[in-house]
């Protein structure tokens, strides 16, 4: 039999096999893939599909080197490089390279979200969107970054993440020059410059640029704080807030100020700090003219002028303008002193008190009085001292009429009359308003002279006598 005869015989055999098959209705999918079970109407479609499983991609793009299984896929891809987007949306004017992308986009405008998640009820416009979402519930993150080990649910998420490591930020803002890794990041950023905040909170009226910002804010009102710190138990509304908090426990402060060397756990903390060195205080109070570096500080200050003190202590009735001040005050009643000095072990109710205490250990007294030369560790101590030079004693004792330049001195003196927290000397019976003053007085009953002049080595029983003595040196 010749080769031509063999071909004719093979063709007749194939036709007879087709004839032996049951009659196929139009549109029926009778060709199935042995690999994945997908069905096809035409045998040719099945053959093209099977190339995917073979892994063979013989068609390459000259522009970027991407490989394709089929020539039509390559042609479709090359349209991206051409920049031609012939399909436009009538609703918003957005252009697309392919008609299929336009159709999928138009579903967004229709508002129809036919695909719902069985686990959380979230709805999606496209079936693909639902499939991607369901991977979140599975917890499977098969795509890992080779550089930092972070895992992602989708390959696209990994690709976007890898741009961070590359440092490549091709999308720049025309208004402020800030650069972004992704075009989407730039678009979101540009909304800030527009000043448009279309998303408002129904409970407090605060407005947001993005819907996501509003959602995060609403969690504050709910009181729901699902993210807890394993080390101290503090809870947070958002996972990002927990991560930032955990940097405190790590002790790592990777961001340093070039001007003063101060270290910060977060880049944002460094940025805010650097504004101090700039001296720029762009946010001014309309009522008193006081200026602030940050808008948040101005808002907080303006509450003082409002006179509103919405935070009340049910234990003593004292009211506070700010929630944070109220929280700090509550430590007074609880007796909790969570801030301890690592040098002497003394504990404090407030973090700021601990900072002030640390300055005492350093011995640094950077605030000097121009009138008498006396030095102070804290600025507020200098301000209090300056009143003594004015001669003004505006605070009077209700019991004996004695006047004082400072309210705190007056309140301390009152204890002598009320008998509250008065410390008496065992040797002579003299009363003192603070234990520290009593301890200084006790040196008068001994020969001990622990305070030394750093100019002549002469010793004294109290720091007051040292200061008085130093005036001899300054007059020389």
C-alpha positions in Angstrom: 0.0 0.0 0.0 1.4 3.4 -1.0 1.8 6.3 1.4 -1.1 8.1 -0.3 -3.3 5.1 0.1 -2.3 4.9 3.8 -3.3 8.5 4.4 -6.7 8.0 2.6 -7.2 4.8 4.7 -6.4 6.7 7.9 -8.8 9.5 7.1 -11.6 7.1 6.3 -10.8 5.3 9.6 -11.0 8.6 11.6 -14.3 9.5 9.9 -15.7 6.0 10.7 -14.6 6.5 14.4 -16.3 9.9 14.5 -19.4 8.2 12.9 -19.4 5.5 15.6 -19.5 8.2 18.4 -23.0 9.2 19.6 -24.3 12.3 17.7 -22.9 15.4 19.5 -25.2 18.3 20.1 -24.0 21.8 19.1 -22.1 23.5 22.0 -21.6 20.2 23.9 -18.1 19.8 25.5 -17.0 16.2 24.8 -13.2 16.7 24.8 -11.7 16.4 28.3 -8.2 17.1 29.5 -6.7 14.0 31.3 -4.5 16.3 33.4 -7.1 18.7 35.0 -10.5 17.5 33.7 -11.3 20.7 31.9 -13.8 20.2 29.0 -13.7 21.6 25.5 -16.1 21.7 22.5 -13.4 21.3 19.9 -10.5 18.9 19.7 -8.2 21.7 18.6 -9.1 23.7 21.7 -8.1 20.7 23.8 -4.7 20.4 22.0 -4.0 24.1 22.6 -4.9 23.7 26.2 -2.6 20.6 26.7 0.4 22.8 25.8 -0.1 24.5 29.1 0.5 21.3 31.0 3.6 20.4 28.8 5.4 23.5 30.1 6.7 24.3 26.6 6.7 28.0 25.8 8.3 28.4 22.4 7.1 32.0 21.7 9.1 34.8 23.4 8.6 38.6 23.5 11.4 40.5 22.0 10.8 43.5 24.4 10.8 41.8 27.8 11.7 38.1 27.2 8.4 36.8 28.6 7.6 33.3 27.1 4.2 32.1 25.9 2.7 28.7 24.9 0.7 30.1 22.0 1.3 32.8 19.3 -2.0 34.5 19.9 -1.0 34.9 23.6 2.3 36.5 22.5 0.5 38.9 20.2 -2.0 39.9 22.9 0.9 40.5 25.3 2.8 42.7 22.8 -0.1 45.2 22.8 1.0 46.1 26.3 4.4 47.3 25.0 2.7 49.2 22.1 0.8 51.3 24.7 -2.3 51.1 22.5 -5.5 50.9 24.5 -8.4 51.0 22.1 -11.1 50.0 24.5 -12.6 52.9 26.6 -15.1 52.8 29.4 -18.1 55.1 28.7 -18.6 55.7 32.4 -15.2 56.9 33.6 -13.1 57.1 30.4 -10.5 54.5 31.6 -8.8 52.8 28.7 -7.9 49.1 28.2 -5.7 47.1 26.0 -8.1 44.2 25.6 -11.9 44.1 25.3 -12.1 41.4 28.0 -10.5 43.8 30.5 -13.1 46.5 29.6 -16.0 44.1 30.2 -14.7 43.1 33.6 -14.1 46.7 34.5 -17.7 47.7 33.5 -19.0 45.2 36.1 -17.6 47.6 38.8 -19.9 50.4 37.6 -22.9 48.1 37.5 -22.5 47.5 41.3 -23.3 43.9 40.9 -21.3 41.6 43.1 -22.6 38.1 42.4 -19.8 36.2 44.0 -20.0 35.9 47.8 -17.6 34.3 50.3 -19.3 31.5 52.3 -17.1 32.2 55.3 -17.4 36.0 55.8 -20.0 37.1 53.4 -17.8 39.5 51.5 -19.0 40.0 47.9 -17.0 40.3 44.7 -17.6 41.5 41.1 -15.5 38.7 39.6 -15.1 35.0 40.3 -11.4 35.5 40.3 -11.6 38.1 43.1 -13.6 35.6 45.2 -11.0 32.9 44.6 -8.1 35.2 45.6 -10.1 36.2 48.7 -10.7 32.6 49.8 -7.0 32.0 49.9 -6.9 34.4 52.9 -9.2 32.2 54.9 -7.1 29.1 54.0 -4.1 30.7 55.7 -1.9 29.3 52.9 0.9 31.7 51.8 3.0 29.7 49.3 4.9 32.7 47.9 7.9 33.6 50.1 10.5 36.5 49.7 14.0 35.2 49.4 15.4 38.3 51.1 13.4 38.6 54.2 11.2 35.5 54.4 7.9 37.3 54.3 5.1 35.1 52.8 2.2 36.0 50.6 -1.1 34.5 49.5 -0.7 35.6 45.9 2.2 35.8 43.5 1.3 39.4 42.8 1.7 40.3 46.4 5.2 38.9 46.4 6.1 40.8 43.2 4.9 44.1 44.7 6.8 43.4 47.9 10.0 42.6 46.1 10.0 46.1 44.7 10.5 47.4 48.2 13.9 45.6 48.5 14.9 46.8 45.0 14.5 50.4 46.2 13.1 51.3 42.8 10.4 53.9 43.1 9.4 55.0 39.6 6.2 56.8 40.5 6.8 60.4 41.8 4.3 63.0 43.1 4.5 66.2 41.0 3.5 68.3 44.0 5.9 67.2 46.8 8.3 64.8 45.0 7.6 61.8 47.2 8.2 58.6 45.3 6.4 55.3 45.4 7.0 51.7 44.3 3.6 51.2 42.8 1.3 53.5 40.8 -1.6 52.7 43.2 0.5 54.1 46.1 1.0 57.3 44.2 -2.7 57.6 43.4 -3.6 57.2 47.1 -1.0 59.7 48.1 -2.3 62.3 45.6 -5.7 62.3 47.4 -3.9 63.9 50.4 -3.0 66.9 48.3 -6.5 67.2 47.0 -7.8 67.8 50.5 -10.9 65.8 49.7 -12.1 63.6 52.6 -15.3 62.0 51.4 -15.5 59.4 54.1 -17.0 60.6 57.4 -17.5 58.9 60.8 -21.2 58.9 61.8 -20.3 58.9 65.5 -17.8 61.8 65.7 -17.8 63.4 62.3 -14.1 62.9 61.6 -13.4 62.7 57.9 -11.0 60.5 55.9 -9.4 60.5 52.5 -9.8 56.7 52.1 -12.5 54.3 53.0 -9.9 52.1 54.7 -9.0 55.0 57.0 -12.6 55.3 58.1 -12.9 51.6 58.7 -9.8 51.6 60.9 -11.1 54.6 62.8 -14.5 53.0 63.5 -12.7 50.2 65.3 -11.8 52.8 68.0 -15.4 53.5 68.7 -16.2 49.8 68.9 -13.7 49.4 71.6 -12.6 46.1 70.0 -8.9 45.6 70.4 -8.0 42.1 69.1 -4.3 42.5 69.0 -2.5 42.1 72.3 1.2 42.4 73.3 2.6 39.1 74.6 5.1 41.0 76.8 2.9 43.6 78.6 -0.7 42.7 77.7 -1.5 46.0 76.1 -4.2 45.7 73.4 -4.5 47.5 70.1 -7.2 48.0 67.5 -4.9 47.4 64.6 -2.1 44.9 64.0 0.1 47.8 62.7 -0.2 49.6 66.1 0.8 46.4 67.9 3.9 46.0 65.7 5.0 49.6 66.3 4.4 49.0 70.1 6.6 45.9 70.1 9.5 47.9 68.9 9.6 49.5 72.3 10.2 46.1 74.0 12.8 45.1 71.5 14.9 48.1 72.5 16.0 48.5 68.9 16.2 52.2 67.8 17.5 52.1 64.3 16.8 55.7 63.3 19.3 58.3 64.6 19.2 62.1 64.4 22.2 63.5 62.6 22.1 66.7 64.7 21.9 65.5 68.3 22.3 61.7 68.1 18.9 60.9 69.6 17.7 57.4 68.6 14.2 56.4 67.6 12.5 53.0 67.1 10.5 54.3 64.1 11.3 56.5 61.1 8.2 58.6 61.8 9.4 59.4 65.3 12.7 60.6 63.8 10.9 62.8 61.2 8.8 64.5 63.9 11.9 65.0 66.1 13.8 66.6 63.3 11.1 69.4 63.1 12.3 70.5 66.5 15.8 71.3 65.1 14.3 73.1 62.1 12.7 75.6 64.5 9.7 75.8 62.2 6.4 76.0 64.1 3.9 76.3 61.3 0.7 75.7 63.3 -0.4 78.7 65.4 -3.3 79.1 67.8 -5.8 81.8 66.7 -6.7 82.6 70.4 -3.3 83.0 72.1 -0.8 83.0 69.2 1.2 80.0 70.6 2.9 78.0 67.8 3.4 74.3 67.4 5.5 72.1 65.3 2.7 69.6 64.6 -1.0 70.1 63.8 -1.9 67.4 66.4 -0.2 69.4 69.1 -2.2 72.5 68.1 -5.5 70.6 68.2 -4.6 69.3 71.6 -3.8 72.8 72.8 -7.0 74.3 71.5 -9.0 72.0 73.8 -7.6 74.0 76.7 -9.2 77.2 75.4 -12.5 75.4 74.9 -12.7 74.9 78.7 -14.2 71.4 78.1 -12.9 68.8 80.5 -14.8 65.7 79.4 -12.7 63.2 81.4 -13.8 62.9 85.0 -12.2 60.9 87.8 -15.0 59.1 89.7 -12.7 58.7 92.7 -11.8 62.3 93.5 -14.0 64.3 91.0 -11.1 66.0 89.3 -11.7 66.7 85.6 -9.2 66.6 82.7 -9.1 68.1 79.1 -7.2 65.2 77.6 -7.8 61.5 77.9 -4.1 60.8 78.3 -3.8 63.2 81.2 -6.8 61.4 82.8 -5.2 58.0 82.4 -2.0 59.2 83.9 -3.9 60.7 86.9 -5.6 57.3 87.6 -2.2 55.9 88.4 -2.2 58.1 91.5 -5.2 56.4 92.9 -4.1 52.9 91.9 -0.7 53.3 93.5 0.8 51.8 90.3 4.3 53.2 89.6 5.2 51.4 86.3 8.3 53.6 85.5 11.4 52.6 87.4 14.9 54.1 87.5 17.5 51.5 86.5 20.1 53.4 88.5 18.4 53.6 91.9 15.2 51.6 91.6 12.9 54.5 92.4 9.5 54.2 90.7 7.3 56.8 89.2 3.6 57.2 88.2 4.5 59.1 85.0 7.1 58.5 82.3 7.9 62.2 82.3 8.7 62.1 86.0 11.2 59.3 85.4 12.8 61.4 82.6 13.2 64.3 85.0 14.6 62.0 87.6 17.2 60.6 85.2 18.5 64.2 84.7 19.2 64.4 88.4 21.5 61.3 88.2 23.3 62.9 85.2 24.2 65.9 87.3 23.6 68.2 84.3 22.0 71.5 85.2 21.7 73.3 81.8 19.2 76.0 82.9 21.0 79.0 84.5 19.5 82.0 86.2 21.0 85.2 84.7 20.4 87.1 87.9 22.2 85.0 90.4 23.8 82.2 88.4 21.9 79.4 90.1 21.6 76.4 87.8 18.6 74.0 87.4 18.2 70.6 85.8 14.7 71.4 84.5 13.4 74.5 82.7 10.3 74.7 84.8 12.5 74.8 88.0 14.2 77.9 86.5 10.9 79.6 85.8 9.7 78.9 89.4 13.0 80.3 90.7 12.7 83.5 88.6 9.6 84.4 90.5 11.6 84.7 93.7 13.7 87.5 92.1 10.5 89.5 91.2 9.6 89.7 94.9 6.0 88.8 94.1 4.5 86.4 96.6 1.0 85.9 95.3 0.1 82.7 97.2 -1.0 83.1 100.9 -1.5 80.6 103.6 -5.1 80.5 104.8 -4.0 79.7 108.3 -1.2 82.1 109.1 -1.1 84.5 106.2 2.5 83.7 105.2 3.0 84.4 101.5 4.9 82.4 98.9 6.1 83.0 95.4 5.0 79.5 94.3 1.8 77.6 94.8 3.6 74.4 95.5 5.6 76.0 98.2 2.4 77.3 99.8 0.7 73.9 99.6 3.7 72.3 101.1 3.7 74.8 104.0 -0.1 74.2 104.7 0.7 70.7 105.8 2.2 72.1 109.0 -1.2 73.5 109.9 -3.3 70.6 108.8 -1.0 67.9 110.2 -1.2 65.9 106.9 2.1 64.3 105.9 4.2 66.4 108.3 7.7 65.1 109.1 9.1 65.9 112.6 12.7 65.8 113.7 13.3 63.2 116.4 16.1 65.4 117.9 14.5 68.8 118.2 10.8 68.4 117.1 11.0 70.8 114.2 8.3 70.1 111.5 9.0 69.6 107.8 6.7 69.4 104.9 8.8 66.8 103.0 10.9 63.9 104.0 13.8 65.2 101.9 13.8 68.5 103.9 13.8 66.5 107.1 16.8 64.4 105.9 18.7 67.6 105.1 17.9 69.0 108.5 19.2 65.9 110.3 22.8 66.8 109.1 22.6 69.8 111.5 22.5 67.4 114.4 25.6 65.5 113.2 29.2 66.4 112.2 28.6 65.0 108.7 29.2 67.5 105.9 28.4 65.7 102.7 28.1 68.7 100.3 31.4 70.0 98.9 32.2 73.1 96.9 33.8 72.1 93.6 35.9 75.3 93.5 37.7 75.1 96.9 36.9 71.7 98.4 35.2 73.2 101.4 32.4 71.0 102.8 28.9 71.9 104.1 25.9 70.3 105.8 23.3 71.3 103.2 23.2 72.2 99.4 21.8 75.6 100.4 24.9 76.5 102.3 27.1 75.4 99.3 25.2 77.7 97.0 25.5 80.6 99.4 29.2 79.9 99.7 29.8 79.8 96.0 28.7 83.4 95.7 32.0 84.3 97.4 33.9 82.8 94.4 31.7 84.5 91.9 32.3 88.0 93.5 36.1 87.6 93.2 
